[in-house]
Amino acid sequence: MRPRPPSEAIVTDSIYGKPLADWLSAFPLLRPLMEMTPVEWFNPAVAPLVQVLADIRSMR
């Protein structure tokens, strides 16, 4: 099943009873994910940002 383009996405006013605006303010990466745009997120519990950036630079 292919993902729906943003123009066809199903939009609701709430997720698990919580208003969508609350989710978007609490989780800033949610909007670009909903719009299906590329997103980068680094988990600091896995590796510090400095290490992640060094790893990314070495892959280029």
PDBQT receptor file of N, H, CA, C and O in Angstrom, charges set to zero:
ATOM      1  N   MET A   1       0.838  -1.180   0.000  1.00  0.00    +0.000 N 
ATOM      2  CA  MET A   1       0.000   0.000   0.000  1.00  0.00    +0.000 C 
ATOM      3  C   MET A   1       0.883   1.243   0.000  1.00  0.00    +0.000 C 
ATOM      4  O   MET A   1       1.738   1.397   0.872  1.00  0.00    +0.000 OA
ATOM      5  N   ARG A   2       0.683   2.120  -0.959  1.00  0.00    +0.000 N 
ATOM      6  H   ARG A   2      -0.012   1.996  -1.667  1.00  0.00    +0.000 HD
ATOM      7  CA  ARG A   2       1.516   3.323  -1.035  1.00  0.00    +0.000 C 
ATOM      8  C   ARG A   2       0.947   4.406  -0.125  1.00  0.00    +0.000 C 
ATOM      9  O   ARG A   2      -0.266   4.485   0.068  1.00  0.00    +0.000 OA
ATOM     10  N   PRO A   3       1.835   5.251   0.443  1.00  0.00    +0.000 N 
ATOM     11  CA  PRO A   3       1.341   6.335   1.295  1.00  0.00    +0.000 C 
ATOM     12  C   PRO A   3       0.523   7.331   0.492  1.00  0.00    +0.000 C 
ATOM     13  O   PRO A   3       0.760   7.525  -0.700  1.00  0.00    +0.000 OA
ATOM     14  N   ARG A   4      -0.415   7.942   1.132  1.00  0.00    +0.000 N 
ATOM     15  H   ARG A   4      -0.608   7.784   2.101  1.00  0.00    +0.000 HD
ATOM     16  CA  ARG A   4      -1.238   8.961   0.479  1.00  0.00    +0.000 C 
ATOM     17  C   ARG A   4      -0.446  10.258   0.373  1.00  0.00    +0.000 C 
ATOM     18  O   ARG A   4       0.268  10.618   1.309  1.00  0.00    +0.000 OA
ATOM     19  N   PRO A   5      -0.558  10.964  -0.743  1.00  0.00    +0.000 N 
ATOM     20  CA  PRO A   5       0.055  12.292  -0.819  1.00  0.00    +0.000 C 
ATOM     21  C   PRO A   5      -0.648  13.217   0.172  1.00  0.00    +0.000 C 
ATOM     22  O   PRO A   5      -1.798  12.973   0.537  1.00  0.00    +0.000 OA
ATOM     23  N   PRO A   6       0.040  14.286   0.612  1.00  0.00    +0.000 N 
ATOM     24  CA  PRO A   6      -0.570  15.174   1.609  1.00  0.00    +0.000 C 
ATOM     25  C   PRO A   6      -1.951  15.685   1.210  1.00  0.00    +0.000 C 
ATOM     26  O   PRO A   6      -2.807  15.880   2.073  1.00  0.00    +0.000 OA
ATOM     27  N   SER A   7      -2.177  15.901  -0.066  1.00  0.00    +0.000 N 
ATOM     28  H   SER A   7      -1.481  15.743  -0.767  1.00  0.00    +0.000 HD
ATOM     29  CA  SER A   7      -3.483  16.406  -0.495  1.00  0.00    +0.000 C 
ATOM     30  C   SER A   7      -4.596  15.395  -0.264  1.00  0.00    +0.000 C 
ATOM     31  O   SER A   7      -5.765  15.775  -0.193  1.00  0.00    +0.000 OA
ATOM     32  N   GLU A   8      -4.257  14.113  -0.146  1.00  0.00    +0.000 N 
ATOM     33  H   GLU A   8      -3.307  13.805  -0.204  1.00  0.00    +0.000 HD
ATOM     34  CA  GLU A   8      -5.255  13.068   0.075  1.00  0.00    +0.000 C 
ATOM     35  C   GLU A   8      -5.287  12.580   1.510  1.00  0.00    +0.000 C 
ATOM     36  O   GLU A   8      -6.088  11.710   1.850  1.00  0.00    +0.000 OA
ATOM     37  N   ALA A   9      -4.434  13.121   2.348  1.00  0.00    +0.000 N 
ATOM     38  H   ALA A   9      -3.783  13.828   2.072  1.00  0.00    +0.000 HD
ATOM     39  CA  ALA A   9      -4.320  12.638   3.720  1.00  0.00    +0.000 C 
ATOM     40  C   ALA A   9      -5.629  12.842   4.484  1.00  0.00    +0.000 C 
ATOM     41  O   ALA A   9      -6.367  13.798   4.251  1.00  0.00    +0.000 OA
ATOM     42  N   ILE A  10      -5.884  11.929   5.383  1.00  0.00    +0.000 N 
ATOM     43  H   ILE A  10      -5.284  11.151   5.572  1.00  0.00    +0.000 HD
ATOM     44  CA  ILE A  10      -7.060  12.031   6.229  1.00  0.00    +0.000 C 
ATOM     45  C   ILE A  10      -6.686  12.888   7.436  1.00  0.00    +0.000 C 
ATOM     46  O   ILE A  10      -5.748  12.564   8.165  1.00  0.00    +0.000 OA
ATOM     47  N   VAL A  11      -7.407  13.962   7.643  1.00  0.00    +0.000 N 
ATOM     48  H   VAL A  11      -8.168  14.225   7.051  1.00  0.00    +0.000 HD
ATOM     49  CA  VAL A  11      -7.121  14.871   8.747  1.00  0.00    +0.000 C 
ATOM     50  C   VAL A  11      -8.241  14.758   9.773  1.00  0.00    +0.000 C 
ATOM     51  O   VAL A  11      -9.422  14.800   9.427  1.00  0.00    +0.000 OA
ATOM     52  N   THR A  12      -7.858  14.613  11.039  1.00  0.00    +0.000 N 
ATOM     53  H   THR A  12      -6.899  14.578  11.320  1.00  0.00    +0.000 HD
ATOM     54  CA  THR A  12      -8.843  14.575  12.114  1.00  0.00    +0.000 C 
ATOM     55  C   THR A  12      -8.538  15.708  13.078  1.00  0.00    +0.000 C 
ATOM     56  O   THR A  12      -7.452  16.285  13.049  1.00  0.00    +0.000 OA
ATOM     57  N   ASP A  13      -9.492  16.019  13.922  1.00  0.00    +0.000 N 
ATOM     58  H   ASP A  13     -10.375  15.550  13.945  1.00  0.00    +0.000 HD
ATOM     59  CA  ASP A  13      -9.331  17.100  14.882  1.00  0.00    +0.000 C 
ATOM     60  C   ASP A  13      -8.624  16.651  16.153  1.00  0.00    +0.000 C 
ATOM     61  O   ASP A  13      -8.168  17.484  16.936  1.00  0.00    +0.000 OA
ATOM     62  N   SER A  14      -8.530  15.343  16.364  1.00  0.00    +0.000 N 
ATOM     63  H   SER A  14      -8.901  14.667  15.728  1.00  0.00    +0.000 HD
ATOM     64  CA  SER A  14      -7.907  14.859  17.589  1.00  0.00    +0.000 C 
ATOM     65  C   SER A  14      -7.272  13.495  17.364  1.00  0.00    +0.000 C 
ATOM     66  O   SER A  14      -7.624  12.769  16.434  1.00  0.00    +0.000 OA
ATOM     67  N   ILE A  15      -6.336  13.169  18.230  1.00  0.00    +0.000 N 
ATOM     68  H   ILE A  15      -6.049  13.759  18.985  1.00  0.00    +0.000 HD
ATOM     69  CA  ILE A  15      -5.684  11.859  18.242  1.00  0.00    +0.000 C 
ATOM     70  C   ILE A  15      -5.816  11.338  19.663  1.00  0.00    +0.000 C 
ATOM     71  O   ILE A  15      -5.350  11.978  20.606  1.00  0.00    +0.000 OA
ATOM     72  N   TYR A  16      -6.443  10.190  19.823  1.00  0.00    +0.000 N 
ATOM     73  H   TYR A  16      -6.821   9.670  19.057  1.00  0.00    +0.000 HD
ATOM     74  CA  TYR A  16      -6.710   9.624  21.153  1.00  0.00    +0.000 C 
ATOM     75  C   TYR A  16      -7.377  10.641  22.065  1.00  0.00    +0.000 C 
ATOM     76  O   TYR A  16      -7.074  10.701  23.256  1.00  0.00    +0.000 OA
ATOM     77  N   GLY A  17      -8.288  11.444  21.512  1.00  0.00    +0.000 N 
ATOM     78  H   GLY A  17      -8.535  11.396  20.545  1.00  0.00    +0.000 HD
ATOM     79  CA  GLY A  17      -9.037  12.405  22.302  1.00  0.00    +0.000 C 
ATOM     80  C   GLY A  17      -8.313  13.699  22.615  1.00  0.00    +0.000 C 
ATOM     81  O   GLY A  17      -8.906  14.614  23.187  1.00  0.00    +0.000 OA
ATOM     82  N   LYS A  18      -7.042  13.794  22.250  1.00  0.00    +0.000 N 
ATOM     83  H   LYS A  18      -6.560  13.051  21.785  1.00  0.00    +0.000 HD
ATOM     84  CA  LYS A  18      -6.257  15.009  22.504  1.00  0.00    +0.000 C 
ATOM     85  C   LYS A  18      -6.285  15.859  21.234  1.00  0.00    +0.000 C 
ATOM     86  O   LYS A  18      -6.044  15.340  20.144  1.00  0.00    +0.000 OA
ATOM     87  N   PRO A  19      -6.579  17.167  21.358  1.00  0.00    +0.000 N 
ATOM     88  CA  PRO A  19      -6.647  18.020  20.165  1.00  0.00    +0.000 C 
ATOM     89  C   PRO A  19      -5.346  17.989  19.360  1.00  0.00    +0.000 C 
ATOM     90  O   PRO A  19      -4.250  17.961  19.920  1.00  0.00    +0.000 OA
ATOM     91  N   LEU A  20      -5.493  17.994  18.053  1.00  0.00    +0.000 N 
ATOM     92  H   LEU A  20      -6.383  18.016  17.598  1.00  0.00    +0.000 HD
ATOM     93  CA  LEU A  20      -4.342  17.948  17.162  1.00  0.00    +0.000 C 
ATOM     94  C   LEU A  20      -3.366  19.094  17.444  1.00  0.00    +0.000 C 
ATOM     95  O   LEU A  20      -2.153  18.895  17.385  1.00  0.00    +0.000 OA
ATOM     96  N   ALA A  21      -3.875  20.277  17.747  1.00  0.00    +0.000 N 
ATOM     97  H   ALA A  21      -4.861  20.438  17.795  1.00  0.00    +0.000 HD
ATOM     98  CA  ALA A  21      -3.016  21.430  18.040  1.00  0.00    +0.000 C 
ATOM     99  C   ALA A  21      -2.107  21.150  19.235  1.00  0.00    +0.000 C 
ATOM    100  O   ALA A  21      -0.955  21.585  19.251  1.00  0.00    +0.000 OA
ATOM    101  N   ASP A  22      -2.615  20.430  20.231  1.00  0.00    +0.000 N 
ATOM    102  H   ASP A  22      -3.551  20.077  20.218  1.00  0.00    +0.000 HD
ATOM    103  CA  ASP A  22      -1.790  20.078  21.398  1.00  0.00    +0.000 C 
ATOM    104  C   ASP A  22      -0.652  19.141  20.998  1.00  0.00    +0.000 C 
ATOM    105  O   ASP A  22       0.483  19.302  21.448  1.00  0.00    +0.000 OA
ATOM    106  N   TRP A  23      -0.968  18.154  20.144  1.00  0.00    +0.000 N 
ATOM    107  H   TRP A  23      -1.889  18.024  19.779  1.00  0.00    +0.000 HD
ATOM    108  CA  TRP A  23       0.064  17.227  19.674  1.00  0.00    +0.000 C 
ATOM    109  C   TRP A  23       1.141  17.987  18.894  1.00  0.00    +0.000 C 
ATOM    110  O   TRP A  23       2.335  17.765  19.091  1.00  0.00    +0.000 OA
ATOM    111  N   LEU A  24       0.703  18.882  18.013  1.00  0.00    +0.000 N 
ATOM    112  H   LEU A  24      -0.267  19.063  17.854  1.00  0.00    +0.000 HD
ATOM    113  CA  LEU A  24       1.649  19.615  17.177  1.00  0.00    +0.000 C 
ATOM    114  C   LEU A  24       2.551  20.528  18.008  1.00  0.00    +0.000 C 
ATOM    115  O   LEU A  24       3.724  20.694  17.674  1.00  0.00    +0.000 OA
ATOM    116  N   SER A  25       2.035  21.113  19.068  1.00  0.00    +0.000 N 
ATOM    117  H   SER A  25       1.082  20.978  19.339  1.00  0.00    +0.000 HD
ATOM    118  CA  SER A  25       2.877  21.972  19.908  1.00  0.00    +0.000 C 
ATOM    119  C   SER A  25       3.808  21.141  20.776  1.00  0.00    +0.000 C 
ATOM    120  O   SER A  25       4.928  21.566  21.059  1.00  0.00    +0.000 OA
ATOM    121  N   ALA A  26       3.368  19.971  21.201  1.00  0.00    +0.000 N 
ATOM    122  H   ALA A  26       2.458  19.626  20.971  1.00  0.00    +0.000 HD
ATOM    123  CA  ALA A  26       4.211  19.115  22.053  1.00  0.00    +0.000 C 
ATOM    124  C   ALA A  26       5.273  18.363  21.250  1.00  0.00    +0.000 C 
ATOM    125  O   ALA A  26       6.348  18.065  21.770  1.00  0.00    +0.000 OA
ATOM    126  N   PHE A  27       4.977  18.059  19.990  1.00  0.00    +0.000 N 
ATOM    127  H   PHE A  27       4.104  18.301  19.567  1.00  0.00    +0.000 HD
ATOM    128  CA  PHE A  27       5.885  17.278  19.152  1.00  0.00    +0.000 C 
ATOM    129  C   PHE A  27       6.100  17.999  17.825  1.00  0.00    +0.000 C 
ATOM    130  O   PHE A  27       5.385  17.729  16.860  1.00  0.00    +0.000 OA
ATOM    131  N   PRO A  28       7.078  18.918  17.756  1.00  0.00    +0.000 N 
ATOM    132  CA  PRO A  28       7.281  19.730  16.560  1.00  0.00    +0.000 C 
ATOM    133  C   PRO A  28       7.555  18.926  15.283  1.00  0.00    +0.000 C 
ATOM    134  O   PRO A  28       7.271  19.406  14.186  1.00  0.00    +0.000 OA
ATOM    135  N   LEU A  29       8.095  17.727  15.410  1.00  0.00    +0.000 N 
ATOM    136  H   LEU A  29       8.325  17.337  16.302  1.00  0.00    +0.000 HD
ATOM    137  CA  LEU A  29       8.378  16.925  14.215  1.00  0.00    +0.000 C 
ATOM    138  C   LEU A  29       7.125  16.288  13.627  1.00  0.00    +0.000 C 
ATOM    139  O   LEU A  29       7.168  15.733  12.529  1.00  0.00    +0.000 OA
ATOM    140  N   LEU A  30       6.029  16.364  14.338  1.00  0.00    +0.000 N 
ATOM    141  H   LEU A  30       5.994  16.815  15.230  1.00  0.00    +0.000 HD
ATOM    142  CA  LEU A  30       4.802  15.726  13.866  1.00  0.00    +0.000 C 
ATOM    143  C   LEU A  30       4.281  16.358  12.578  1.00  0.00    +0.000 C 
ATOM    144  O   LEU A  30       3.839  15.646  11.676  1.00  0.00    +0.000 OA
ATOM    145  N   ARG A  31       4.329  17.691  12.481  1.00  0.00    +0.000 N 
ATOM    146  H   ARG A  31       4.688  18.270  13.214  1.00  0.00    +0.000 HD
ATOM    147  CA  ARG A  31       3.795  18.359  11.282  1.00  0.00    +0.000 C 
ATOM    148  C   ARG A  31       4.533  17.915  10.013  1.00  0.00    +0.000 C 
ATOM    149  O   ARG A  31       3.877  17.507   9.055  1.00  0.00    +0.000 OA
ATOM    150  N   PRO A  32       5.881  17.979   9.965  1.00  0.00    +0.000 N 
ATOM    151  CA  PRO A  32       6.533  17.519   8.734  1.00  0.00    +0.000 C 
ATOM    152  C   PRO A  32       6.285  16.031   8.444  1.00  0.00    +0.000 C 
ATOM    153  O   PRO A  32       6.234  15.631   7.281  1.00  0.00    +0.000 OA
ATOM    154  N   LEU A  33       6.133  15.224   9.481  1.00  0.00    +0.000 N 
ATOM    155  H   LEU A  33       6.175  15.549  10.425  1.00  0.00    +0.000 HD
ATOM    156  CA  LEU A  33       5.811  13.814   9.252  1.00  0.00    +0.000 C 
ATOM    157  C   LEU A  33       4.430  13.677   8.622  1.00  0.00    +0.000 C 
ATOM    158  O   LEU A  33       4.238  12.882   7.702  1.00  0.00    +0.000 OA
ATOM    159  N   MET A  34       3.475  14.451   9.116  1.00  0.00    +0.000 N 
ATOM    160  H   MET A  34       3.632  15.098   9.863  1.00  0.00    +0.000 HD
ATOM    161  CA  MET A  34       2.129  14.411   8.551  1.00  0.00    +0.000 C 
ATOM    162  C   MET A  34       2.122  14.909   7.112  1.00  0.00    +0.000 C 
ATOM    163  O   MET A  34       1.327  14.447   6.294  1.00  0.00    +0.000 OA
ATOM    164  N   GLU A  35       3.017  15.858   6.803  1.00  0.00    +0.000 N 
ATOM    165  H   GLU A  35       3.663  16.233   7.468  1.00  0.00    +0.000 HD
ATOM    166  CA  GLU A  35       3.103  16.396   5.443  1.00  0.00    +0.000 C 
ATOM    167  C   GLU A  35       3.976  15.540   4.536  1.00  0.00    +0.000 C 
ATOM    168  O   GLU A  35       4.172  15.848   3.361  1.00  0.00    +0.000 OA
ATOM    169  N   MET A  36       4.500  14.446   5.117  1.00  0.00    +0.000 N 
ATOM    170  H   MET A  36       4.340  14.196   6.072  1.00  0.00    +0.000 HD
ATOM    171  CA  MET A  36       5.343  13.491   4.391  1.00  0.00    +0.000 C 
ATOM    172  C   MET A  36       6.582  14.153   3.800  1.00  0.00    +0.000 C 
ATOM    173  O   MET A  36       6.982  13.855   2.675  1.00  0.00    +0.000 OA
ATOM    174  N   THR A  37       7.180  15.048   4.568  1.00  0.00    +0.000 N 
ATOM    175  H   THR A  37       6.856  15.290   5.483  1.00  0.00    +0.000 HD
ATOM    176  CA  THR A  37       8.438  15.662   4.150  1.00  0.00    +0.000 C 
ATOM    177  C   THR A  37       9.575  14.991   4.903  1.00  0.00    +0.000 C 
ATOM    178  O   THR A  37       9.364  14.477   6.002  1.00  0.00    +0.000 OA
ATOM    179  N   PRO A  38      10.775  14.986   4.335  1.00  0.00    +0.000 N 
ATOM    180  CA  PRO A  38      11.904  14.350   5.013  1.00  0.00    +0.000 C 
ATOM    181  C   PRO A  38      12.179  15.007   6.372  1.00  0.00    +0.000 C 
ATOM    182  O   PRO A  38      12.124  16.229   6.509  1.00  0.00    +0.000 OA
ATOM    183  N   VAL A  39      12.473  14.180   7.355  1.00  0.00    +0.000 N 
ATOM    184  H   VAL A  39      12.518  13.187   7.244  1.00  0.00    +0.000 HD
ATOM    185  CA  VAL A  39      12.723  14.656   8.719  1.00  0.00    +0.000 C 
ATOM    186  C   VAL A  39      13.967  13.950   9.252  1.00  0.00    +0.000 C 
ATOM    187  O   VAL A  39      14.168  12.757   9.022  1.00  0.00    +0.000 OA
ATOM    188  N   GLU A  40      14.788  14.698   9.959  1.00  0.00    +0.000 N 
ATOM    189  H   GLU A  40      14.625  15.667  10.146  1.00  0.00    +0.000 HD
ATOM    190  CA  GLU A  40      15.935  14.099  10.646  1.00  0.00    +0.000 C 
ATOM    191  C   GLU A  40      15.748  14.296  12.138  1.00  0.00    +0.000 C 
ATOM    192  O   GLU A  40      15.392  15.382  12.595  1.00  0.00    +0.000 OA
ATOM    193  N   TRP A  41      15.991  13.238  12.888  1.00  0.00    +0.000 N 
ATOM    194  H   TRP A  41      16.280  12.356  12.517  1.00  0.00    +0.000 HD
ATOM    195  CA  TRP A  41      15.900  13.326  14.337  1.00  0.00    +0.000 C 
ATOM    196  C   TRP A  41      16.984  12.418  14.902  1.00  0.00    +0.000 C 
ATOM    197  O   TRP A  41      17.139  11.272  14.481  1.00  0.00    +0.000 OA
ATOM    198  N   PHE A  42      17.712  12.940  15.839  1.00  0.00    +0.000 N 
ATOM    199  H   PHE A  42      17.587  13.872  16.181  1.00  0.00    +0.000 HD
ATOM    200  CA  PHE A  42      18.788  12.174  16.466  1.00  0.00    +0.000 C 
ATOM    201  C   PHE A  42      18.408  11.901  17.906  1.00  0.00    +0.000 C 
ATOM    202  O   PHE A  42      18.069  12.821  18.651  1.00  0.00    +0.000 OA
ATOM    203  N   ASN A  43      18.463  10.654  18.294  1.00  0.00    +0.000 N 
ATOM    204  H   ASN A  43      18.738   9.907  17.689  1.00  0.00    +0.000 HD
ATOM    205  CA  ASN A  43      18.080  10.250  19.642  1.00  0.00    +0.000 C 
ATOM    206  C   ASN A  43      19.279  10.422  20.572  1.00  0.00    +0.000 C 
ATOM    207  O   ASN A  43      20.250   9.674  20.458  1.00  0.00    +0.000 OA
ATOM    208  N   PRO A  44      19.235  11.393  21.491  1.00  0.00    +0.000 N 
ATOM    209  CA  PRO A  44      20.366  11.618  22.388  1.00  0.00    +0.000 C 
ATOM    210  C   PRO A  44      20.595  10.454  23.348  1.00  0.00    +0.000 C 
ATOM    211  O   PRO A  44      21.670  10.353  23.940  1.00  0.00    +0.000 OA
ATOM    212  N   ALA A  45      19.611   9.577  23.514  1.00  0.00    +0.000 N 
ATOM    213  H   ALA A  45      18.738   9.659  23.033  1.00  0.00    +0.000 HD
ATOM    214  CA  ALA A  45      19.798   8.411  24.376  1.00  0.00    +0.000 C 
ATOM    215  C   ALA A  45      20.675   7.361  23.700  1.00  0.00    +0.000 C 
ATOM    216  O   ALA A  45      21.233   6.492  24.370  1.00  0.00    +0.000 OA
ATOM    217  N   VAL A  46      20.798   7.436  22.377  1.00  0.00    +0.000 N 
ATOM    218  H   VAL A  46      20.344   8.142  21.833  1.00  0.00    +0.000 HD
ATOM    219  CA  VAL A  46      21.616   6.473  21.641  1.00  0.00    +0.000 C 
ATOM    220  C   VAL A  46      23.044   6.987  21.488  1.00  0.00    +0.000 C 
ATOM    221  O   VAL A  46      24.004   6.253  21.724  1.00  0.00    +0.000 OA
ATOM    222  N   ALA A  47      23.178   8.249  21.094  1.00  0.00    +0.000 N 
ATOM    223  H   ALA A  47      22.399   8.845  20.902  1.00  0.00    +0.000 HD
ATOM    224  CA  ALA A  47      24.503   8.846  20.914  1.00  0.00    +0.000 C 
ATOM    225  C   ALA A  47      24.371  10.361  21.043  1.00  0.00    +0.000 C 
ATOM    226  O   ALA A  47      23.358  10.932  20.638  1.00  0.00    +0.000 OA
ATOM    227  N   PRO A  48      25.384  11.009  21.603  1.00  0.00    +0.000 N 
ATOM    228  CA  PRO A  48      25.340  12.471  21.692  1.00  0.00    +0.000 C 
ATOM    229  C   PRO A  48      25.381  13.107  20.301  1.00  0.00    +0.000 C 
ATOM    230  O   PRO A  48      25.945  12.541  19.365  1.00  0.00    +0.000 OA
ATOM    231  N   LEU A  49      24.784  14.278  20.182  1.00  0.00    +0.000 N 
ATOM    232  H   LEU A  49      24.327  14.738  20.943  1.00  0.00    +0.000 HD
ATOM    233  CA  LEU A  49      24.691  14.965  18.895  1.00  0.00    +0.000 C 
ATOM    234  C   LEU A  49      26.062  15.160  18.254  1.00  0.00    +0.000 C 
ATOM    235  O   LEU A  49      26.200  15.003  17.041  1.00  0.00    +0.000 OA
ATOM    236  N   VAL A  50      27.062  15.495  19.035  1.00  0.00    +0.000 N 
ATOM    237  H   VAL A  50      26.950  15.623  20.020  1.00  0.00    +0.000 HD
ATOM    238  CA  VAL A  50      28.406  15.716  18.492  1.00  0.00    +0.000 C 
ATOM    239  C   VAL A  50      28.910  14.451  17.783  1.00  0.00    +0.000 C 
ATOM    240  O   VAL A  50      29.491  14.533  16.701  1.00  0.00    +0.000 OA
ATOM    241  N   GLN A  51      28.689  13.304  18.386  1.00  0.00    +0.000 N 
ATOM    242  H   GLN A  51      28.217  13.237  19.265  1.00  0.00    +0.000 HD
ATOM    243  CA  GLN A  51      29.121  12.037  17.781  1.00  0.00    +0.000 C 
ATOM    244  C   GLN A  51      28.320  11.738  16.513  1.00  0.00    +0.000 C 
ATOM    245  O   GLN A  51      28.882  11.298  15.510  1.00  0.00    +0.000 OA
ATOM    246  N   VAL A  52      27.025  11.974  16.559  1.00  0.00    +0.000 N 
ATOM    247  H   VAL A  52      26.568  12.331  17.374  1.00  0.00    +0.000 HD
ATOM    248  CA  VAL A  52      26.174  11.714  15.396  1.00  0.00    +0.000 C 
ATOM    249  C   VAL A  52      26.608  12.579  14.215  1.00  0.00    +0.000 C 
ATOM    250  O   VAL A  52      26.731  12.093  13.091  1.00  0.00    +0.000 OA
ATOM    251  N   LEU A  53      26.839  13.865  14.480  1.00  0.00    +0.000 N 
ATOM    252  H   LEU A  53      26.739  14.260  15.393  1.00  0.00    +0.000 HD
ATOM    253  CA  LEU A  53      27.254  14.757  13.397  1.00  0.00    +0.000 C 
ATOM    254  C   LEU A  53      28.596  14.331  12.816  1.00  0.00    +0.000 C 
ATOM    255  O   LEU A  53      28.793  14.406  11.603  1.00  0.00    +0.000 OA
ATOM    256  N   ALA A  54      29.515  13.888  13.658  1.00  0.00    +0.000 N 
ATOM    257  H   ALA A  54      29.354  13.828  14.643  1.00  0.00    +0.000 HD
ATOM    258  CA  ALA A  54      30.806  13.399  13.161  1.00  0.00    +0.000 C 
ATOM    259  C   ALA A  54      30.608  12.162  12.293  1.00  0.00    +0.000 C 
ATOM    260  O   ALA A  54      31.255  12.022  11.255  1.00  0.00    +0.000 OA
ATOM    261  N   ASP A  55      29.718  11.267  12.712  1.00  0.00    +0.000 N 
ATOM    262  H   ASP A  55      29.193  11.381  13.555  1.00  0.00    +0.000 HD
ATOM    263  CA  ASP A  55      29.443  10.059  11.904  1.00  0.00    +0.000 C 
ATOM    264  C   ASP A  55      28.838  10.420  10.550  1.00  0.00    +0.000 C 
ATOM    265  O   ASP A  55      29.184   9.826   9.529  1.00  0.00    +0.000 OA
ATOM    266  N   ILE A  56      27.940  11.391  10.552  1.00  0.00    +0.000 N 
ATOM    267  H   ILE A  56      27.660  11.874  11.381  1.00  0.00    +0.000 HD
ATOM    268  CA  ILE A  56      27.302  11.804   9.292  1.00  0.00    +0.000 C 
ATOM    269  C   ILE A  56      28.342  12.408   8.357  1.00  0.00    +0.000 C 
ATOM    270  O   ILE A  56      28.358  12.110   7.162  1.00  0.00    +0.000 OA
ATOM    271  N   ARG A  57      29.207  13.256   8.902  1.00  0.00    +0.000 N 
ATOM    272  H   ARG A  57      29.193  13.498   9.872  1.00  0.00    +0.000 HD
ATOM    273  CA  ARG A  57      30.248  13.875   8.068  1.00  0.00    +0.000 C 
ATOM    274  C   ARG A  57      31.169  12.817   7.469  1.00  0.00    +0.000 C 
ATOM    275  O   ARG A  57      31.608  12.956   6.327  1.00  0.00    +0.000 OA
ATOM    276  N   SER A  58      31.465  11.770   8.219  1.00  0.00    +0.000 N 
ATOM    277  H   SER A  58      31.108  11.657   9.147  1.00  0.00    +0.000 HD
ATOM    278  CA  SER A  58      32.382  10.733   7.701  1.00  0.00    +0.000 C 
ATOM    279  C   SER A  58      31.724   9.894   6.608  1.00  0.00    +0.000 C 
ATOM    280  O   SER A  58      32.428   9.228   5.848  1.00  0.00    +0.000 OA
ATOM    281  N   MET A  59      30.394   9.908   6.507  1.00  0.00    +0.000 N 
ATOM    282  H   MET A  59      29.822  10.449   7.124  1.00  0.00    +0.000 HD
ATOM    283  CA  MET A  59      29.701   9.125   5.486  1.00  0.00    +0.000 C 
ATOM    284  C   MET A  59      29.670   9.853   4.135  1.00  0.00    +0.000 C 
ATOM    285  O   MET A  59      29.362   9.236   3.115  1.00  0.00    +0.000 OA
ATOM    286  N   ARG A  60      29.978  11.129   4.114  1.00  0.00    +0.000 N 
ATOM    287  H   ARG A  60      30.228  11.630   4.942  1.00  0.00    +0.000 HD
ATOM    288  CA  ARG A  60      29.907  11.895   2.867  1.00  0.00    +0.000 C 
ATOM    289  C   ARG A  60      31.081  11.644   2.002  1.00  0.00    +0.000 C 
ATOM    290  O   ARG A  60      31.179  12.210   0.914  1.00  0.00    +0.000 OA
TER     291      ARG A  60
